[in-house]
Amino acid sequence: MRSGACPLVVNVYYRVRERGGVRGVQAPSIAIQKLGENECSMVLKGVTPAVANALRRALMSDVPTLAIDEVVVVENSSVLFDEVLAHRLALIPLKVDVETYEALLSCFEEGRRDDCVASFTLEVEADRQMTVYSGHLKFAGFTGEFSSLAYAEVKPVSDIIPIVKLAPGQKVVLEAYAKMGTGKEHAKWQPVSAVAYKYYPKVTVLKRECGEECRKCAEVCPKGVLRWRGGALEVVEEKLEECAMCRACEEACPDVVRVSWDDTSFIFSIEGLGVLPVSKVVEVAMRRLLKRLDRLINTVEASLNALGGGRA
Ligand code: SF4
């Protein structure tokens, strides 16, 4: 488990404060609860729901990734039309190492996405009934200035994603070209399969010593957040974040328990697709959010200056 303030979120706070600050805004922070290659849960504190939602949207739709965008079908005698085949290929998540990703990201952000293209070939002829899988795609290198990235390999996150079934004698031969793009344009470029957040729950026991009748308050809780022990009801602090805010406890004991939430703290759950480590996805989402924020602040300041006002 790691915890601590995320430098990027803190950066947002200081940028706002540098420009005059916002009264009542506390420094944002992130505490990482769980971090794996493809999953992350974290608590984001000190922000409004709008900021939390901006981060969710950036994670889903503003982190550029590689996905197949053009397919040249040389031969296709399978049962699938060329277009359907191309669509299935486009939805195969492609994995790239972080160093190569940064180079591709710069290329994309400079508006040269057609110069950072990864090419693949696929050639399969069936001598018996068989399935063509993502593992049959062969990486053929980068085009243009990226052709020098000979050490970098792009490959599907899994080799067993089915593409098409072939009967004996059927054949598929094609070339596929992967480009950078964002989920805003098409879901095939999304780096994560799910991003969800909820308010940080607050469960308050109003009457601790309430005898046997309070046992049911704990019994109805599906997450074990409440515990009845020795005639007293208590909140199990280490389970608090699991509270589903279903209010079953409040219904069972209306005068004893109160459920509410902190609308400046959010528990995020992020599930990656394997195209990038999920920590990298969060970092890039925040970087791009900060860039937008800077653009917005600069535009507003320029407009105010043009009006001859500016900040006092
Ligand atoms: S709101 Fe639901 S999950 Fe939360 S403490 Fe009450 S019963 Fe448990």
Residues whose N, C-alpha, C, O or C-beta is under 5 A from the ligand:
A	BS01	SF4	V203 V220 C221 P222 K223 V225 C243 A244 M245 C246 R247 A248 C249 V259
